[in-house]
Each structure stands twice: as C-alpha cells, then as structure tokens.
Amino acid sequence: MRVDYNAVAENWRFFKKRAPNAAVAAVVKADAYGLGAVAASRALAQAGARAFFTATSGEALRVRKALGEGPQIFVLNGPSEKDLAHYADAKLTPILNSIAQIKIWDARGPAGLHIDTGMNRLGLGPEELTQSMVALKGASLALVMSHLACGSDLKHEMNATQLKRFIDAASLFPQAPLSLSATAGALIGPDYHFDLIRPGVGLYGSGGLDADNPQLIPAALIEAPILQVRDVEPGESFGYGGTFTAAQKMRTATVALGYADGYLRSLSGRGYGVLGGVKRPILGRVSMDLIILDVTGCAEAQPGAMVEFLGPNAPLDDIAALAGTASYEILTTFAGTVRKTGART
Ligand SMILES: *Cc1c(COP(=O)(O)O)cnc(C)c1O
C-alpha cells in the first residue's frame, strides 16, 4: 500500500472550501481509517488542521507525539478512571458522553460535551442536560457536539430533526463552540456547519454518502503481485469449492492477496483487480493469501506484474458496494490490515 498524504491534505482543503466559516477538524481514529494516524495527522496539521479527533486516549497519545503541543486532540469515547493520566500527560480533551463521565472528569480542565439528538449511541439525552450543567461544576466547554444518524442520505428527514434538537440543546451552553457534522453532514449545507466540522472518511477519499459522492482524491493505493499465470481448459474450476468453472479456454493469474491482508472474502466472484487499465474479475473464492483473476488476452499478465485492488482505478466506494459494505470498513479492514502486515514476503 502507498498512501498519498498530499491527497489527504488536499481533501481537507476541499472541506475548508465547503465550510469557509467553520474550523475544519480532522478525525484520525482507527489509525486514520487504516492509513496511518501519525503521517496523516502531520499532513493534516501542515494543511491547517488545529483540532483532531480519536476514539481512544491511546490513539490520542500517538497523535500528540506526532504533532507536539499546540493542536487540540479530542477523545470521542471519553475518559474512564483507568486512563485519566493519559489526559493529563498529553493534554488531551475528553468528550464527555454521560453524567458518569462528567463525574470521572471532575472539572480537571476543558472538555467537550456530547449531546444525543437521536442516534442513541453516545451522549447525554435532553432530560440529562440540566443535571449535566450541575455536574460540570463550571468546567470550561471546548465544544458542544452531536452526531447525525442519517447524514449519508442528504435528504433524510432525520437530519432536520437532529439539527433542531441540537440548536435547542446547545442554547443552554451559549459560550461553547458547536459541532454537529462529520463528512456527510458537512455536505448537506452551511446550516449544518456551526463552529467546527469533523470530517473523517472524506479526508481519505470517500464522501461517506449513499449516492452521488463528491470527487475526493483517493488516498490509498493497494497493489499485489502476480505469482503465477496459467492457461486453463474449458470445464476446469478454480479455488476452494470450485465455485467458478471455465466455459472456454482462459488465462488466469494467481495473485498474492487474500483475506489475511484484509481483502474481504465477500468479494469472492464479485471483486476485481486492475491490470493494463482493464478490470480483471476475481474467479471463485478469495483465499487466505491468494486470489485468482481472469486475465484472458492480457499481455501485461506476467509473474511479478502488480495488480491494483484499491486506488484511482479500483475506487473505494465501488469496492465497498461490491463487498456489500461501507467504504469505512474497506479502509479499516483492507488498508488497515495491509498496512499492519506490510508487504508480506
Ligand atoms: C467517526 C466520527 C466522525 C467522522 O465521521 P466520518 O463519517 O468518517 O466523517 C465524526 N464524529 C463522530 C462523533 C464520529 O464518531
């Protein structure tokens, strides 16, 4: 895998142009969606990002080490008794998601407050807001935020419902900067921008929408080498279970890529690799370390030739759709796993 961190920075600028009056944070949780949180955070800080979001305090420590003092690093999952020291050591800003977390934090410093406006995942319910103000004991609020459940469908009525609930709830905290939108919400329009937007997947090349994604630059390129090329006769079948049978003479290529690299088995018989500018369908099942492609009539198909499985010619949203999943999962499982295992030789 090669990651184009300039593309990550360029995608960040796309959001800056979309939301010129808001701060544009960078969500780098899950190792920057598998692309590498250290390098991605550095590129994003250089582009101008001043606020970063991770899921856990452990992730935030790595980002703090990479960026040094200065940028604000929010931890979305919030503090527990066990990791309070991380917050002090690395000057992290917790997002407080419950009365219990407000009490654990105990006004140690600035914090963000997460209000639930309909997702019912994390955050304080509307009935807890008065109680939360008391529990905060005057701690300064660096952010009041919520999160959209259905932002990936720009026209979904839930968006307007959550927007209204957010405005109502946030009026109780008139001093605090406000944030509602991740990638998709930021694309709905300026009403959803408030003081800060929180794009994640958009920085890495997908608009996070169910349809009509904006043109963002693919940041991850994943290629794997051909190990062997074979000429096969009609009637031969391929791989575990022999789930594909050749109807005529074919040339096939066995490629060093499989589900151990995070290439989802659900792409069996559905995915493709790109060689010589053409999509080469996967024949039969994806195995642990290998995949078989139809390369009939392809002069470039030789042992050692590199085949693209994610990148400009094998777009993230396309691969996600074929795998029956979201671009997020392709990034964290495929890019994230390939990155951890390295080029397995
Ligand atoms: C993951 C996450 C984001 C970023 O979401 P994207 O859809 O990747 O842009 C923003 N806010 C919260 C609360 C999140 O959990």
The ligand as an ORCA input file, in Angstrom:
! r2SCAN-3c Opt
* xyz 0 1
  C     -16.254      8.822     13.215
  C     -16.885     10.085     13.617
  C     -16.741     11.234     12.834
  C     -16.178     11.185     11.439
  O     -17.136     10.556     10.596
  P     -16.967     10.444      9.023
  O     -18.280      9.941      8.547
  O     -15.869      9.466      8.799
  O     -16.619     11.779      8.501
  C     -17.215     12.424     13.348
  N     -17.828     12.483     14.561
  C     -18.000     11.395     15.322
  C     -18.705     11.514     16.621
  C     -17.555     10.162     14.886
  O     -17.756      9.065     15.627
*
